[in-house]
Amino acid sequence: MSTDERLAARAHPLRSRLLRELATGPATATDLAGRLGTNSGATSYHLRRLAAVGLVVDTEAGTGRRREWALAPDPVDPPAGSEPADAEALDWLERDYLAYLSDKATAYLDTADEWPARWREAAGQRDYLIQVTDAQLRSFNAELAELAARYRNVGQGNPAAKRVSVYQVNLPLDPPPRRAARSSRPGRP
């Protein structure tokens, strides 16, 4: 499947949220519809569209009409596109991601007082300021991804363990660097 087709499939509000929900583990269309406040028919349709471009798979663990879906083993992240349509789709995905993060954070804050104190102390928001080059930031991202991978299933089988979303948003605070001045036209100072 082409990158363009995968990008187009992801650039849909419900599909982008389905992919995020499946990142927490396999689920049926009915389960996903309940979590996302949609109906199972629409959810099932969009899961099949994601499967057609290789982003999700039927785990074959479900029974009858209750198919269980999971992220494909190696879903491809969209590259920084050079085509205007790609850039528009990527911009939409990034903005949708931030809206999704805000929705999830608000949902937690709305119920935070229902969680035991030990969970409230461990969860929440943190903000760290680092000063790095772009190469150092890529290295930082790789280390965080490795750390998250080590913890992905560490609590599996423990009844006290809960699914926890960890969001990473790297936002440069300084103004963007100016583009290098283009050289003067030949014959001009």
Secondary structure as GFF3:
##gff-version 3
##sequence-region A 1 189
A	DSSP	alpha_helix	3	10	.	.	.	ID=ss1
A	DSSP	alpha_helix	13	22	.	.	.	ID=ss2
A	DSSP	beta_strand	27	28	.	.	.	ID=ss3
A	DSSP	alpha_helix	29	36	.	.	.	ID=ss4
A	DSSP	alpha_helix	40	52	.	.	.	ID=ss5
A	DSSP	beta_strand	56	58	.	.	.	ID=ss6
A	DSSP	beta_strand	68	71	.	.	.	ID=ss7
A	DSSP	alpha_helix	84	111	.	.	.	ID=ss8
A	DSSP	three_ten_helix	112	114	.	.	.	ID=ss9
A	DSSP	alpha_helix	117	122	.	.	.	ID=ss10
A	DSSP	alpha_helix	134	151	.	.	.	ID=ss11
###
